[in-house]
């Protein structure tokens, strides 16, 4: 059989990266995505004593732990807040953790997604693209709970929540694109490279400290700040804090940059997944 010309391969790849093709396809499978997302959510708490209460307990415990370690033990405070007290430090920290957790939940789950669903992979007619989307839906569910906790905590600590929180969906949109694109790529790589899960876990640990979550970007020296600014998650985390805690509008330039990067990762991630999924059944 004659191999396709390189230009033909590139054209086919770029065609799969066209959102005008895969977005309508995902919309057609929206009911399936909803069912799989609910299965992802309920499967995590099935047979547990607390059930869905874990969705509230886990972020509260993490918030308390990080606030104690960095706010009480290390006595860190956040520059630019109204009072600079421990409560505001906890809110700023929790806002950053909420954004980062959305990304990390998708990325950490992705490498084993195909190998843990061999029945779906071997069905020729099953749209495998929806499995990473369901993981993203589960992550968004838990993000919504964390945002609710953040709003309630603001009510308790500092009065009424800030009105700029209405911009939060727009601020998180680039993160959703980044997470889904990365999830498609890693779900594919997890089929061919079985140790990719351990690599991703290590990279996420490094990325956590390379993202201004437990520290302010303004506190970094000039060269380190330039390195951190290359991380697209950094501006998303900063904008999350601006609109959800500080009561400020997003930084529009950084938001636009994050959106462009997110769309590129989303489109290329889908193209990679669509190109490689034909071999999944043979490998698994």
Secondary structure, DSSP 8 states (H G I E B T S, - for coil): -----HHHHHHHHHHHT-HHHHHHHHHHTHHHHHHHHHHHHHHHHTT-SSGGGHHHHHHHHHHHHHIIIIIIIS----TTSSS--HHHHHHHHHHHHHHHHHHHHHHHHHTTTTTT-HHHHT-TTS-THHHHHHHHHHHHHHHHHHHHHHHHHHHHHHSS--GGGGGHHHHHHHHHHHHHHHHHHHHHHHHH-TTHHHHHHHHHHHHHHHSSSSS-GGGS-HHHHHHHHTSHHHHHHHHHHIIIII-----HHHHHHHHHHHHHHHHHHHHHHHHHGGGHHHH-
